Amino acid sequence: YLATHGGAAFRTALGFVGVDVYPGSIYPPVMLPGQSYGAALAQALGVVRDCYLPMARIGAHKPIWITENGVPTGLLSGAAQAAALTQLVDAAHAYSKTFNVTDYRWFNLRDSRSSGAQTLVGATFASDGY
């Protein structure tokens, strides 16, 4: 649709492509047995860069921003949540040049295991060098 209706004017005006990645919940919807969160993030970036963006005639020079990223935390311990965050940040960094990822945002940090769980407002971040 974008290739046909957006055209060159759209592609010229486009500053970045935002990607939301939630391994095991939204996209990719299912984690494969033995798959790490980092591998799922790399897979998602590859599908966007190598499949969907060419369909819209959006070239590799257009940066990808990971605009939302997270994991389902309901049954994860604090240590497992920290490990997931580490895997995802490390993968975003490791694949930043491969897929031209220039910005990374963790959607939210929350404690969904305790009673009276609170969302930490303003917990998203971006890091230079990605």
Secondary structure as a PSIPRED ss2 file (coil, helix, strand):
# PSIPRED VFORMAT (PSIPRED V4.0)

   1 Y C   1.000  0.000  0.000
   2 L H   0.000  1.000  0.000
   3 A H   0.000  1.000  0.000
   4 T H   0.000  1.000  0.000
   5 H H   0.000  1.000  0.000
   6 G H   0.000  1.000  0.000
   7 G H   0.000  1.000  0.000
   8 A H   0.000  1.000  0.000
   9 A H   0.000  1.000  0.000
  10 F H   0.000  1.000  0.000
  11 R H   0.000  1.000  0.000
  12 T H   0.000  1.000  0.000
  13 A H   0.000  1.000  0.000
  14 L C   1.000  0.000  0.000
  15 G C   1.000  0.000  0.000
  16 F C   1.000  0.000  0.000
  17 V E   0.000  0.000  1.000
  18 G E   0.000  0.000  1.000
  19 V E   0.000  0.000  1.000
  20 D E   0.000  0.000  1.000
  21 V E   0.000  0.000  1.000
  22 Y C   1.000  0.000  0.000
  23 P C   1.000  0.000  0.000
  24 G C   1.000  0.000  0.000
  25 S C   1.000  0.000  0.000
  26 I C   1.000  0.000  0.000
  27 Y C   1.000  0.000  0.000
  28 P C   1.000  0.000  0.000
  29 P C   1.000  0.000  0.000
  30 V C   1.000  0.000  0.000
  31 M C   1.000  0.000  0.000
  32 L C   1.000  0.000  0.000
  33 P C   1.000  0.000  0.000
  34 G C   1.000  0.000  0.000
  35 Q C   1.000  0.000  0.000
  36 S C   1.000  0.000  0.000
  37 Y H   0.000  1.000  0.000
  38 G H   0.000  1.000  0.000
  39 A H   0.000  1.000  0.000
  40 A H   0.000  1.000  0.000
  41 L H   0.000  1.000  0.000
  42 A H   0.000  1.000  0.000
  43 Q H   0.000  1.000  0.000
  44 A H   0.000  1.000  0.000
  45 L H   0.000  1.000  0.000
  46 G H   0.000  1.000  0.000
  47 V H   0.000  1.000  0.000
  48 V H   0.000  1.000  0.000
  49 R H   0.000  1.000  0.000
  50 D H   0.000  1.000  0.000
  51 C H   0.000  1.000  0.000
  52 Y H   0.000  1.000  0.000
  53 L H   0.000  1.000  0.000
  54 P H   0.000  1.000  0.000
  55 M H   0.000  1.000  0.000
  56 A C   1.000  0.000  0.000
  57 R C   1.000  0.000  0.000
  58 I C   1.000  0.000  0.000
  59 G C   1.000  0.000  0.000
  60 A C   1.000  0.000  0.000
  61 H C   1.000  0.000  0.000
  62 K C   1.000  0.000  0.000
  63 P C   1.000  0.000  0.000
  64 I E   0.000  0.000  1.000
  65 W E   0.000  0.000  1.000
  66 I E   0.000  0.000  1.000
  67 T E   0.000  0.000  1.000
  68 E E   0.000  0.000  1.000
  69 N E   0.000  0.000  1.000
  70 G C   1.000  0.000  0.000
  71 V C   1.000  0.000  0.000
  72 P C   1.000  0.000  0.000
  73 T C   1.000  0.000  0.000
  74 G C   1.000  0.000  0.000
  75 L C   1.000  0.000  0.000
  76 L C   1.000  0.000  0.000
  77 S C   1.000  0.000  0.000
  78 G H   0.000  1.000  0.000
  79 A H   0.000  1.000  0.000
  80 A H   0.000  1.000  0.000
  81 Q H   0.000  1.000  0.000
  82 A H   0.000  1.000  0.000
  83 A H   0.000  1.000  0.000
  84 A H   0.000  1.000  0.000
  85 L H   0.000  1.000  0.000
  86 T H   0.000  1.000  0.000
  87 Q H   0.000  1.000  0.000
  88 L H   0.000  1.000  0.000
  89 V H   0.000  1.000  0.000
  90 D H   0.000  1.000  0.000
  91 A H   0.000  1.000  0.000
  92 A H   0.000  1.000  0.000
  93 H H   0.000  1.000  0.000
  94 A H   0.000  1.000  0.000
  95 Y C   1.000  0.000  0.000
  96 S H   0.000  1.000  0.000
  97 K H   0.000  1.000  0.000
  98 T H   0.000  1.000  0.000
  99 F H   0.000  1.000  0.000
 100 N C   1.000  0.000  0.000
 101 V E   0.000  0.000  1.000
 102 T E   0.000  0.000  1.000
 103 D E   0.000  0.000  1.000
 104 Y E   0.000  0.000  1.000
 105 R C   1.000  0.000  0.000
 106 W C   1.000  0.000  0.000
 107 F C   1.000  0.000  0.000
 108 N C   1.000  0.000  0.000
 109 L E   0.000  0.000  1.000
 110 R E   0.000  0.000  1.000
 111 D C   1.000  0.000  0.000
 112 S C   1.000  0.000  0.000
 113 R C   1.000  0.000  0.000
 114 S C   1.000  0.000  0.000
 115 S C   1.000  0.000  0.000
 116 G C   1.000  0.000  0.000
 117 A C   1.000  0.000  0.000
 118 Q C   1.000  0.000  0.000
 119 T E   0.000  0.000  1.000
 120 L E   0.000  0.000  1.000
 121 V C   1.000  0.000  0.000
 122 G C   1.000  0.000  0.000
 123 A C   1.000  0.000  0.000
 124 T C   1.000  0.000  0.000
 125 F C   1.000  0.000  0.000
 126 A C   1.000  0.000  0.000
 127 S C   1.000  0.000  0.000
 128 D C   1.000  0.000  0.000
 129 G C   1.000  0.000  0.000
 130 Y C   1.000  0.000  0.000
